[in-house]
């Protein structure tokens, strides 16, 4: 599918020189002399690298067909993550490279959005935050500090995050999936 640079939108995926790039930011710019241009910030779908690129206005670009499907995480078999499409019940094996850091927030039967291009999985999107149980953390000691301190805690998924000193083993906490930060306790 072809579009012009005037049709760009955030989140649109472009096929440039055989690579897939997601539009993170764009701005139409009309300098004092010369033709209008479109400045963009593009993120590589596969590597995550971000680049700045400027296009002339009304230039045709190839828009990649990215299909986002809601899938349920079933299990990790040691080499890949197995997801099931909730609409068709088809199962897909996603390699560790596609799942990436999201693996530290995935629980069995959890839903995630998997982006596919021509049947190939590109990346997964998790909700902004998830609720996980603290598997182990040292007891917090009150004392020598002027502000609130933190300590390491291991989540039920195996990922380690920093939590406030008052959090104990077995508590359920809310964690930001974008940066792995503690967001608060979850009341039962």
N, C-alpha and C positions, 0 to 999 in steps of 0.2 A: 504494500500500500504506500502510495506517495502522498506527501503533504508539503506545504511550503513552510519556510522558516517563520512566516507570520502566524501559522497555526500552532506553534509550539505551546505546550502546557507543562507544568511541573508534573513529574511522574511519567511522562511519555517516554517510551523506549525507542531509540533510533538505532538503525543498522548503518554504521559508518565504517567504511573500509573493512567489512567483514566482521566487525566487532559490535557488540550490543552496548549502548550507552544510555543511561537514564538521565533525563533532564532534571537537574536539581534546582536550577535558577535560570531565568532568562530576562532580558531587558531589551526593548526596542530603543535604538539610539539614532538620532538624526543630527549629525554634526553640522556645523555652519556651512561647509561646502562639501560637495560630494553626495553620494547616495546614502540612504538609510542602511543601517546594519543591525543585526541582532546579536547581542553578546550573551553567551551561555556559560553555565558551569555544568559540566557533564561528568557523571560517575560511571565508571566501567562496571557492568553488571557482574562480570566474572572475577575481576581482581579487586574492585573497590577503589581503584585509583581515581582521583578527581582532577579534571583538567578544565582550563578555560579555553573556549573556542568562540571565534567570531565568524558569523556568516553574513553575506550580503542579503538584504531583504528580498523576499520572493524567490529565493533559491529553493529548488526541490530537494527534499531529503526523504530517505527511505524509512518508513515507520515499521518497526518490528511488531509482529503479532504476538503479544504476550497474554496468555490466558491464565488468570488467577483463579485457583480452585481451593475450596475449603476441604482440607484433609485431616484425618485423625491419625495421630502418631500411635503406632501399634507396639513396636519394640526395636531394640538395637541388637543386631546379630553379631556384633564384633567388627564387621567390615562396612556395614551400611545401616541406614535408618529406614525402617519400613513404614510407609504411610498408606492409608486407604482413602480413596476418594469417597466422600460421604454421599455423593449423588449416584455414582455408578458402581461403587464397591470394588473398583479395580485397585490393585495394590501396586505401589511404586517403591523401588529401592533407591534411596538417595544417598550418594557418597558423603563421607565426612566433609569434603570440601564445600559441598552445597549447603549443608546444615550449619557449619561454622560454629560461631560462638553461641548460637541459639541452643546447642546441645545442652548447655549448662542450665537451661530453664525448661526442658522438655520432660514431662511426665507421661506415663502410659495413658492412652485414651484422650490425651489433650488435643484440642483442635488448633490448627495453624493454617495459614494461607500459603500455598505453594504456587510460585510463578513458573509457568511452563512456556517454552518457545519451540514449536514444531515437535512436541512430545519429549523434549529434553528439559529436565528441571533446572532452573536458573538459581533461585534462592528461596528462602522461606521467610515469612513475616509472622511474628508473634504479636499478641496483644501488647500494649504499652507496659503493662505490669502483670505479674503472676503472683499467686499465693503459694508459698512453699514452707515446709517444716524445717526447723533447725535440727539437723541430725546430731551435731556436737559443737559445743563451744565451752571454753574455760569459764569458771565462775568469775564474775566481775568483782574487782576490789575497789572499794571507795578509798579516796585519799589524795595523794600527791598530784593534783592537777588544778588548773584554774578554770578550765571549761570542760564541757562534756567530752569524755573520751570514747574511743571505740576499741573493739577487739575483733579478731577473726572468728568466723563461724562457718561451719560446713553445712551446706544445704542437703536435702534428701537426694538431689540430683548429682551430688559430688562436687559442685562448684563452691568455691570459697568466697565469701563477701565480708565486708566490715559492718558490724552492728554496734549499737550502743551497749554500754557495760551492763545495763539492767536486763538484757535479753538472756534467757536461759535455754538449755537444751530441751527440745520437744515443743517449743512455741512455734506458732504459725506467723510468718511475716510476709509483708508485701514487698516485692522486689521489682525495680525498674529493669525491663529487658534490654533497653538500649545501652545502659552503662553498668548494670549490675549493682546499682546503689540501693541501700535499704530505704524503704519509704514509710514503714510503720508496722505496728502490730496488727494482727487480724483478730478481732474479737469473735469468740465462738458463740 
